[in-house]
Amino acid sequence: MTSSQPEKQPDMLNWRPIGDILQHDFAIPRQRIEAALAEQEQSGDRLGQILIKMKALDSATLAKALAAQLELSYLETIAEESAADDLLDLIPIGFAKEYRVYPLARQNGRLQVAVADPLDSRPLNDLSTLTGEDIEPWVTTPEEILRAINRGYEKQAGETNEVIEEIEEKTAGDLVRDLEPADLIDASDEAPIIRFVNSLITQGYKERASDIHIEPFERDLLVRYRIDGILYEVLKPPLKAHAGIVSRIKIMAHLNIAEKRLPQDGRFRVRVAGRDIDIRVSSLPTAFGERVVLRLLDKTSNVLSLEDIGLGSSLLHQFEGMISKNHGIFLVTGPTGSGKTTTLYAALTRLNNREKNIITVEDPIEYQLPGVGQIQVNPKIDLTFANGLRSILRQDPDIIMVGEIRDRETAEIAVQSALTGHMVFSTLHTNNAAGALTRLVEMGIEPFLAASSIVGILAQRLVRRICPHCKEAIDPPAELLDQLGDECTLPANPQFYQGRGCSRCMNIGYWGRCGIYELLPVDETVRGLLMQDKDATTIKQAAMRQGMQTLRAAGVTRALEGVTTLEEILRVTQEEV
């Protein structure tokens, strides 16, 4: 027995294949396992990974099954204080990330290590050689190990507040010298400004921030994170560090650090905890200095499926029927940041196959879609949505996605494309689904053309989910119930929930977001009203009489399910009243 093996080896006479364990102990259907086995013969991939890819299994269940198969201990979560600094010093962070291992403790003369893949003995043997100790593996999920690595090694390297203290001890002249080319090349990890910016991005990614705002004022410098659509103030670095922080970000984004009077835009890529993050940078001169906003996009995250975005079963069936038509326009509406592009990507992913030619024109391209031709809008060379759409039509497309219909020219080409046998997807900025129809008419599209080309409209919002770790039932105040309006029907004794606030959710009470949807099928009734030049309210009321669920009603349903709060629904749908 090598030192890297567990103390207790599984009895080979009682060895159970992982497929049998998953079927009998974890209720994975046999037909799914057989389908995965058939794919395994072709690809050679591991059965568990194939089942995860098929969405028949999650990583936690696979980890439990592997622990049962190998007779190892399973670890659900890695405690925040589990690894002391001396243990982290034993394992280089690059090794820990690559092989998904994390030191836990020394116990009975053995080094306990969390592993994501207990079947791979190489890293365990290497660790035994590296440390000179016997290794006792504990099985957990790759995600849990990555969280522990991110948390433990960053804590060891020093928190953002510690870097701020170091910055405060330096003079403005010292901070400028920290950004000289020699420092960037020779000691880029040692300059406090550089470590501060790195820590800012790392902490923002850890806390799921979509944007980082660096805002100078007369006497203060504020750093705010946008988390789940809401801005939170997180830091107040010393004002004297502002020029150095902005210069460092500009260097990373290849912008002109000498130009402080004009807005600039750029981008750069970094890796955080093994994830490839694309960061878009926007600088804007203000009265007290340059304001900088960083937009964080995780390039390694997968495009969500239609099931993942939160469409209910009945709504999903309707939605799929609309997007599967051979021609027409399907529109997704909502304000900026409401997840419209994510929904369109999910629809394109569902339709994507070798029989279809799918081309998009976007500004910007958020995620790469395999098998889809994606065009980036570039106004500097006159590559607008309209010009890009004209060029797409010469590429014999079956399905076209236009990032946004912003003007009459783009709208006219989209309508003509739909009428000549193409399926067109696009977005509009309107408050509700019915408003998209009248917006196109206001742009100059004839009502009869809009009525005959549009097949459906989806309005959506993103609402924050209640944190599952501090969720509790409440009786909502009567004044909140009174604000819901007549379109929401409540049960006799409605039960709602809220997040109390805990360390997991930064005492906010929310964790993550989900969508609420209003789907308007453009049927004969709606077409008739549009042809009569009726307003959006009349069209919406007619659709409701035929069973359409409004955004607010959909939100209340999610609140009754315990997914979100009543206050959150009222916040995101207040313009619907």
C-alpha positions in Angstrom: 0.0 0.0 0.0 1.4 3.4 -0.9 1.4 6.2 1.5 -1.1 8.2 -0.5 -3.8 5.5 -0.3 -6.6 5.7 2.3 -6.1 3.7 5.5 -9.0 1.4 4.7 -9.0 -0.1 1.2 -12.3 -1.2 -0.3 -12.9 -4.9 -0.2 -12.4 -6.0 -3.9 -14.7 -8.9 -3.4 -17.5 -6.4 -2.6 -16.4 -3.8 -5.2 -19.4 -2.1 -6.6 -19.4 -0.3 -10.0 -20.2 3.4 -9.7 -23.2 2.9 -11.9 -24.8 0.4 -9.5 -24.1 2.7 -6.5 -25.7 5.7 -8.3 -28.8 3.6 -9.2 -29.4 1.8 -6.0 -28.1 4.3 -3.4 -28.9 7.6 -5.1 -32.0 6.7 -7.3 -30.4 7.7 -10.6 -32.7 6.1 -13.3 -31.2 3.0 -14.9 -32.0 4.3 -18.4 -29.9 7.4 -17.8 -27.0 5.3 -16.6 -27.2 3.1 -19.7 -27.3 6.1 -21.9 -24.2 7.4 -20.2 -22.5 4.0 -20.5 -23.2 4.0 -24.3 -21.6 7.5 -24.5 -18.7 6.3 -22.4 -17.9 3.7 -25.0 -17.6 6.4 -27.6 -15.8 9.2 -25.6 -13.9 7.3 -23.0 -14.9 9.9 -20.4 -15.8 8.9 -16.8 -19.4 7.8 -16.2 -19.9 10.4 -13.4 -18.8 13.3 -15.6 -21.0 12.1 -18.5 -24.0 12.0 -16.1 -23.2 15.5 -14.8 -23.1 16.7 -18.4 -26.4 15.1 -19.1 -27.8 16.9 -16.0 -28.8 13.6 -14.5 -26.4 14.1 -11.6 -24.9 16.9 -9.5 -21.3 17.1 -8.3 -22.3 16.5 -4.6 -24.1 13.3 -5.4 -21.1 12.1 -7.5 -18.7 12.9 -4.6 -20.9 10.9 -2.2 -21.0 8.0 -4.6 -17.2 8.0 -5.1 -16.7 8.1 -1.3 -19.0 5.1 -0.9 -17.3 3.2 -3.6 -13.8 3.8 -2.2 -14.9 3.6 1.4 -13.6 7.1 2.1 -15.0 9.9 4.2 -17.3 12.5 2.5 -16.9 16.2 3.4 -20.0 18.3 2.6 -18.3 21.7 3.4 -14.8 22.8 4.2 -14.8 24.9 7.4 -13.4 28.4 7.0 -10.8 27.8 9.7 -9.9 24.3 8.6 -6.4 24.8 7.2 -3.7 26.6 9.2 -1.1 28.8 7.4 1.6 26.1 7.9 -0.6 23.6 6.0 -1.2 26.0 3.2 2.5 26.6 3.0 3.0 22.9 2.2 1.0 22.9 -1.0 1.7 25.5 -3.7 -1.5 27.3 -4.8 -0.9 26.3 -8.5 -0.8 22.6 -7.5 -4.0 22.9 -5.4 -5.9 24.6 -8.2 -4.7 22.2 -10.9 -5.5 19.0 -9.0 -8.4 20.3 -6.8 -6.8 19.4 -3.5 -6.9 21.3 -0.2 -5.1 20.5 3.1 -7.4 20.0 6.1 -5.5 19.0 9.2 -2.9 16.6 10.7 -4.6 13.7 12.5 -3.0 10.6 13.9 0.3 11.2 12.0 -1.4 11.7 8.7 -2.1 14.7 6.5 -5.9 14.9 5.8 -6.5 16.4 2.3 -9.8 17.2 0.6 -9.8 15.8 -3.0 -12.3 16.1 -5.8 -11.1 13.1 -7.7 -10.1 10.3 -5.4 -9.5 7.9 -8.3 -6.5 10.0 -9.5 -3.6 8.8 -7.3 -0.9 11.0 -8.9 -1.5 14.2 -6.9 -1.8 12.1 -3.7 1.5 10.4 -4.4 3.1 13.8 -5.3 1.8 15.3 -2.0 3.2 12.4 0.0 6.6 12.9 -1.7 6.4 16.7 -1.3 5.5 16.7 2.4 7.0 13.4 3.5 3.7 12.5 5.2 1.1 9.9 4.7 -2.0 11.2 3.0 -5.6 10.6 4.1 -8.0 11.7 1.3 -11.5 13.1 2.1 -13.9 13.4 -0.8 -15.8 16.6 -1.6 -16.9 18.6 -4.7 -14.6 20.5 -7.0 -16.7 23.7 -6.2 -16.2 23.3 -2.5 -12.4 22.9 -2.9 -12.2 25.9 -5.2 -14.1 28.0 -2.6 -11.7 26.8 0.1 -8.6 27.6 -2.1 -10.0 31.0 -2.9 -10.7 31.8 0.7 -7.7 30.2 2.4 -4.9 31.3 0.1 -6.2 34.9 -0.2 -6.5 35.2 3.5 -2.9 34.0 3.8 -1.8 36.6 1.2 -3.4 39.4 3.1 -6.9 41.0 3.1 -7.8 44.1 1.1 -8.0 46.2 4.3 -4.4 45.2 5.2 -3.2 46.5 1.8 -5.1 49.7 2.4 -3.2 50.1 5.7 0.0 49.7 3.8 -1.1 52.3 1.2 -2.0 54.8 3.9 1.6 54.5 5.3 3.0 55.6 1.9 3.2 59.0 0.5 1.7 60.0 -2.9 5.2 60.0 -4.4 5.8 56.4 -3.3 2.5 55.3 -4.8 3.5 56.8 -8.2 6.9 55.1 -8.1 5.1 51.8 -7.5 3.7 52.0 -11.0 6.9 52.6 -12.8 7.7 50.0 -15.5 10.6 48.5 -13.6 8.3 47.8 -10.7 5.6 46.2 -12.9 8.1 43.9 -14.5 10.4 43.0 -11.6 8.1 43.2 -8.6 4.6 43.4 -9.8 3.2 41.3 -7.0 4.9 43.4 -4.3 3.6 47.0 -5.0 0.7 47.7 -2.7 -1.4 49.5 -5.4 -1.0 46.4 -7.7 -1.9 44.1 -4.8 -4.9 46.3 -4.0 -6.3 46.2 -7.5 -5.7 42.4 -7.7 -7.4 42.0 -4.3 -10.3 44.2 -5.4 -11.0 42.0 -8.4 -10.5 38.8 -6.5 -12.8 39.9 -3.7 -15.4 41.1 -6.2 -15.4 37.8 -8.0 -15.7 35.9 -4.7 -18.7 38.0 -3.7 -20.4 37.5 -7.1 -20.1 41.2 -8.1 -21.0 41.9 -11.7 -19.5 45.4 -11.6 -16.8 47.2 -9.5 -17.2 51.0 -9.2 -14.3 53.2 -8.1 -15.7 56.7 -7.4 -13.7 59.8 -6.3 -15.4 62.6 -4.4 -14.2 65.8 -2.8 -12.9 64.1 0.4 -13.5 60.4 -0.2 -12.7 57.5 -2.5 -15.5 54.9 -2.6 -15.4 51.4 -3.9 -18.8 49.8 -4.6 -19.8 46.3 -5.8 -22.9 45.6 -7.8 -24.2 42.3 -6.4 -27.4 40.8 -7.7 -28.3 44.1 -9.3 -27.8 46.3 -6.2 -24.8 48.5 -5.4 -23.1 48.0 -2.0 -20.3 50.2 -0.6 -17.5 47.9 0.4 -14.3 50.0 0.8 -13.0 53.5 1.4 -9.4 53.5 0.2 -7.3 56.7 1.0 -8.0 59.4 -1.6 -4.3 59.8 -2.3 -4.3 56.3 -3.8 -6.9 57.2 -6.5 -4.4 58.2 -9.2 -2.3 55.1 -8.7 -5.4 52.8 -8.7 -6.7 54.3 -11.9 -3.3 54.2 -13.6 -2.9 50.5 -12.7 -6.3 49.6 -14.2 -5.5 51.7 -17.3 -2.2 49.8 -17.7 -4.0 46.5 -17.4 -6.6 47.6 -20.0 -3.9 49.1 -22.4 -5.4 52.6 -22.1 -3.7 55.9 -22.2 -2.6 56.7 -18.6 -1.7 60.3 -19.6 -5.2 61.1 -20.9 -7.4 62.1 -18.0 -9.8 64.5 -19.7 -11.6 62.1 -22.1 -13.7 58.9 -21.5 -11.9 55.7 -22.4 -12.9 52.1 -22.8 -10.8 49.0 -22.7 -10.7 45.4 -21.5 -8.3 42.8 -20.1 -8.5 39.2 -18.9 -7.4 37.7 -15.6 -7.6 34.3 -13.9 -9.2 34.1 -10.5 -9.3 30.8 -8.7 -8.8 29.0 -12.0 -11.6 30.9 -13.7 -11.0 33.0 -16.9 -12.5 36.4 -16.2 -13.0 39.0 -18.9 -13.1 42.5 -17.5 -14.4 45.5 -19.4 -13.1 48.9 -18.2 -14.8 52.3 -18.6 -13.2 55.5 -17.3 -15.1 58.8 -17.1 -13.7 62.2 -16.1 -15.6 63.9 -13.3 -15.1 67.0 -11.2 -13.0 65.2 -8.6 -11.1 62.8 -10.9 -11.7 59.8 -13.1 -14.5 57.4 -12.2 -13.8 53.8 -13.3 -16.2 51.0 -13.7 -15.1 47.4 -14.2 -17.6 44.9 -15.6 -16.7 41.3 -14.7 -17.7 38.4 -17.1 -16.8 34.8 -16.3 -15.8 33.4 -19.7 -15.6 29.9 -18.4 -19.2 29.7 -17.1 -21.6 27.8 -19.3 -24.6 29.3 -21.1 -27.8 28.6 -19.2 -30.4 26.3 -20.6 -34.1 27.2 -20.9 -34.8 25.1 -17.8 -32.0 26.9 -15.9 -33.3 30.4 -16.4 -36.5 29.6 -14.5 -39.2 29.3 -17.1 -42.0 27.1 -15.6 -43.1 24.0 -17.4 -46.3 25.5 -19.0 -44.5 28.7 -19.9 -41.5 26.7 -21.3 -43.9 24.7 -23.5 -45.4 27.9 -25.0 -41.9 29.5 -25.4 -40.5 26.5 -27.2 -43.5 26.5 -29.6 -42.9 30.1 -30.5 -39.1 30.0 -31.0 -39.3 26.8 -33.1 -41.3 28.4 -35.9 -39.6 28.6 -39.3 -40.0 32.4 -39.6 -41.1 35.4 -37.6 -39.8 37.7 -34.9 -39.5 36.8 -31.3 -38.7 39.7 -29.0 -37.4 39.8 -25.4 -38.0 43.0 -23.5 -36.9 44.6 -20.2 -34.6 47.2 -18.8 -30.8 47.0 -19.0 -29.5 44.1 -16.8 -32.7 42.1 -16.8 -31.1 39.0 -18.4 -32.5 39.5 -22.0 -29.3 38.3 -23.7 -29.0 35.3 -21.4 -32.6 34.3 -22.4 -31.8 34.7 -26.1 -28.6 32.6 -25.7 -30.6 29.9 -24.0 -33.0 29.9 -26.9 -30.3 29.8 -29.6 -28.6 26.9 -27.7 -31.8 25.0 -27.7 -32.2 25.5 -31.5 -28.6 25.0 -32.4 -27.9 21.9 -34.5 -26.0 21.1 -37.7 -29.1 21.6 -39.8 -29.4 25.3 -38.9 -27.3 28.2 -39.9 -27.4 30.6 -36.9 -25.7 34.1 -37.1 -25.8 36.9 -34.5 -24.9 40.5 -34.5 -24.2 41.8 -30.9 -22.8 44.7 -28.9 -20.9 43.2 -27.1 -20.5 39.5 -27.6 -21.2 38.3 -24.1 -20.4 34.6 -24.5 -19.0 32.4 -27.3 -21.7 30.0 -28.6 -20.2 26.9 -30.3 -21.5 26.4 -33.8 -22.9 30.0 -34.0 -21.5 32.8 -36.1 -21.2 35.9 -33.9 -20.5 39.4 -35.2 -19.3 42.2 -33.0 -20.8 45.7 -33.7 -18.1 48.3 -34.4 -19.4 51.8 -35.1 -15.9 53.1 -35.8 -15.9 51.2 -39.1 -19.7 51.7 -39.7 -20.5 48.1 -38.7 -23.9 48.9 -37.1 -26.8 46.5 -36.2 -28.5 47.5 -39.5 -25.4 47.0 -41.6 -24.5 43.8 -39.9 -28.0 42.5 -40.4 -27.9 43.3 -44.1 -24.6 41.3 -44.4 -26.0 38.4 -42.4 -28.9 38.0 -45.0 -26.3 37.3 -47.7 -25.0 34.3 -45.6 -28.1 32.2 -46.1 -29.1 32.1 -42.4 -31.9 30.1 -40.9 -31.9 31.9 -37.6 -30.7 35.5 -36.9 -30.2 37.2 -33.6 -29.9 41.0 -33.5 -28.6 42.2 -30.1 -31.1 45.1 -29.9 -33.5 46.9 -32.2 -32.5 50.5 -31.6 -33.7 52.4 -34.6 -36.2 52.3 -37.5 -33.6 51.0 -40.0 -32.8 47.9 -37.9 -36.5 47.3 -37.2 -37.4 47.4 -40.9 -34.7 45.0 -41.9 -35.7 42.6 -39.1 -39.3 42.7 -40.2 -38.4 42.1 -43.8 -36.1 39.2 -42.8 -39.0 37.6 -40.9 -41.4 38.0 -43.8 -39.0 36.4 -46.2 -38.5 33.2 -44.3 -36.0 33.8 -41.5 -36.5 33.4 -37.7 -35.3 36.6 -36.0 -34.6 37.1 -32.3 -34.0 40.5 -30.8 -34.5 42.7 -27.7 -36.3 45.9 -27.0 -36.3 48.3 -24.0 -40.0 48.4 -22.9 -41.7 47.9 -19.5 -43.9 45.0 -20.6 -44.6 42.6 -23.5 -47.5 44.6 -25.0 -45.4 47.7 -25.0 -43.0 46.2 -27.5 -45.7 46.0 -30.2 -46.5 49.7 -29.9 -42.8 50.6 -29.7 -42.2 49.1 -33.1 -45.1 51.1 -34.5 -43.7 54.3 -32.9 -40.4 53.5 -34.7 -42.2 53.6 -38.0 -43.1 50.0 -38.7 -46.6 49.7 -40.2 -49.0 48.0 -37.8 -50.0 45.3 -40.4 -46.3 44.4 -40.9 -45.6 44.2 -37.1 -48.8 42.1 -36.6 -47.9 39.6 -39.4 -44.2 39.2 -38.5 -44.1 39.0 -34.6 -44.8 35.6 -33.2 -44.3 36.3 -29.5 -42.9 38.6 -26.9 -41.3 37.8 -23.6 -41.0 40.5 -20.9 -38.7 39.7 -18.0 -37.1 40.9 -14.8 -34.4 39.5 -12.5 -35.4 39.2 -8.8 -33.0 38.4 -5.9 -33.4 34.9 -4.4 -33.8 34.6 -0.6 -30.6 33.3 1.0 -31.2 29.6 1.7 -29.0 29.7 4.8 -31.1 32.3 6.7 -34.5 31.9 5.1 -37.5 32.3 7.5 -41.3 32.5 7.2 -43.0 35.8 7.8 -46.5 37.4 7.8 -46.2 40.3 5.4 -47.6 43.7 6.4 -51.0 44.5 5.2 -49.8 47.6 3.3 -47.5 45.4 1.2 -50.4 43.2 0.2 -52.5 46.2 -0.7 -49.8 47.3 -3.2 -50.1 44.1 -5.3 -53.2 45.3 -7.3 -56.1 43.4 -8.8 -54.0 41.3 -11.2 -52.6 39.1 -8.4 -54.7 36.4 -6.8 -53.6 35.3 -3.3 -54.6 32.2 -1.3 -56.7 32.6 1.9 -53.7 32.6 4.2 -50.7 33.5 2.1 -47.3 32.5 3.5 -44.2 34.5 2.5 -40.5 34.4 3.3 -37.5 36.6 3.9 -33.8 36.2 4.5 -32.8 37.2 8.0 -29.2 38.0 7.0 -26.1 35.9 7.7 -22.4 35.7 7.0 -23.0 33.6 3.8 -25.0 36.4 2.2 -23.0 39.4 3.7 -26.1 40.0 6.0 -28.1 41.1 2.9 -30.7 38.2 3.1 -30.4 37.5 -0.6 -28.2 35.1 -2.6 -28.3 35.0 -6.4 -31.1 35.9 -8.8 -33.8 34.2 -10.9 -36.1 35.4 -13.6 -39.8 36.3 -13.7 -41.5 36.3 -17.0 -44.6 37.6 -18.9 -45.1 35.8 -22.2 -47.4 37.4 -24.8 -48.4 35.1 -27.7 -49.2 37.3 -30.8 -52.5 35.6 -31.8 -55.4 36.7 -33.9 -56.9 38.8 -31.1 -53.6 40.7 -30.5 -53.1 41.1 -34.2 -56.5 42.6 -34.6 -56.0 45.1 -31.8 -52.7 46.1 -33.2 -54.2 46.6 -36.6 -56.8 48.9 -35.0 -53.9 50.9 -33.5 -54.9 50.1 -29.9 -52.6 51.1 -27.1 -50.4 48.8 -25.1 -52.7 48.8 -22.1 -55.7 47.6 -24.2 -53.5 44.8 -25.7 -52.2 43.7 -22.3 -55.7 43.5 -20.8 -56.9 41.4 -23.7 -54.0 39.1 -23.3 -54.7 38.7 -19.6 -58.3 37.7 -20.3 -56.8 34.9 -22.5 -54.6 33.7 -19.6 -51.4 35.7 -19.9 -49.7 36.0 -16.5 -48.2 39.4 -15.9 -44.8 40.1 -14.5 -46.1 41.0 -11.1 -48.4 38.0 -10.9 -45.5 35.7 -11.9 -43.4 37.4 -9.2 -46.0 36.8 -6.5 -46.1 33.2 -7.5 -42.3 33.0 -7.0 -42.7 34.7 -3.6 -45.4 32.3 -2.5 -43.0 29.4 -3.5 -40.4 30.9 -1.1 -37.9 31.8 -3.9 -38.0 35.6 -3.3 -39.6 38.3 -1.2 -42.7 40.4 -1.7 -40.6 43.5 -1.3 -38.4 42.4 -4.1 -41.3 41.8 -6.4 -42.8 45.2 -5.7 -39.4 46.8 -6.3 -38.7 45.3 -9.8 -42.3 45.6 -11.0 -43.2 49.1 -9.7 -43.4 50.6 -13.2 -46.1 48.0 -14.1 -48.7 49.7 -11.8 
